[in-house]
Amino acid sequence: MDEEKDTYVFDEIPENELENEPTKHDVENRTPKEEIYYLIQLGAFTSKQNAENFAEQCRKKLGREISVSFNDDVNLFVVRLETKFNNRNEAEKVRDELRKEEEFKDAWIISPLK
């Protein structure tokens, strides 16, 4: 005697629903989540020359890479450590060490999205 086994369908998906599913190609071409990192800003100046002068003093005193760039959001030339920190705790440790020096007592942490 042949017994037929019943097949149970737990979830029916209409065929047109599958058309909306992302393909392997779609998934691979998505842009990665924006990288979050932290920078230490040492100063901000209205004049590029003042920013450059301060940056040079920082390079001599700290022996580190320093950048000067114009920030459109605040309309100022900003002076920052070049080092990108992956987590805030690392950045805070360095900032706290810098603040022990009078010239860097106003150093602060920023997190631009790039």
N, C-alpha and C positions, 0 to 999 in steps of 0.2 A: 504494500500500500504506500503510495507516494504522498508524503505530507508536504503541503505547500507552507512555506514559512512566510509570515507576514513581514513586510518591510514597513518600518515606521519612518516617517519623515518628520523631523522635529522642527525644522525651520525652512519654510519655502521662500526662496528669493526670486522675485520676478526677473525675467531675463533683462529687461531694460535697466534694472538696478545695477547689474554687473557692469554696464557701460560706464557708470560713474566711479567705479573703483580705480584708484591710481595704479598705473602700470609700474613695473620695475624701473622703466626709464624715467617716469615722472618722479619717483621717490629718489633716485640717484641724483637728479638734477636740482633738487631743492637746495636753497642756500642755507648754510649752517647758521645756527643761532649766533647772534652777535656776541663777540668776545667781550667779556667784562674784565677790566683791569684797573689798577689804581696808579696814579702818578702823584708825586709830591711837587707842589708849586711853591716856589721860594719867594716870588714877588710878582707884581704887576705894575706896569709903568705906562704913562701917556706918551712918553718919548722913546723911540727905538734906541737912540743913543744911550739913554739912561739904563734901559734894559740890557743892552750889550755890555755897558760898563759893569753893571752888577753881576752879570753872568760871568764875566772874566774874573772878577773877585771871587766868585763862588768856585770856579774851576781851580784857581790857585789855592784856595783854602781847603777845598774838599778833595781835590784830585779826582773828580768825577766828571762824566759827560753831562753837559748842561745845554739845554735848548732854549732858544728865544723864538717865539712865534706870535703873530697877531691873532687875537681872539675876537672874532666878529661879535660874539654875544655880549661882550663887555666893553668893546672898543678900546682894548688895552693890549700892550705887548707883555706877554707872560713869560716868566723865567721858570723853567722846570728841570728837575732831574730827568735824565733820559731813561732811567730804569723804570720798566713796567713791572708792577707787583701783581701777582696772581691772586693774592688775597689781602684783605684789608689789614689783618693783624701784622703781616710783614711790613706793610707801608707805615702803620702806626709806630712800630718799633724804630724805624729809621727816622720818621718825623720827630719822635720824642728825643732821639739822640741829637738831631739837628737843632731842636729848640733850646738845647743847653747853651748854644752859642748865641750871643746877642744879635748877630746879623740875621739869624734864622729863626728868631723867636716867634715870627708870624707865619712860619711854614704851615701849609695845610694840605689836605689830601683831596684830590679830585678823581672822578671816575667818568671819563669821557667814553662814549660808545663808538668804537671804530670797527 
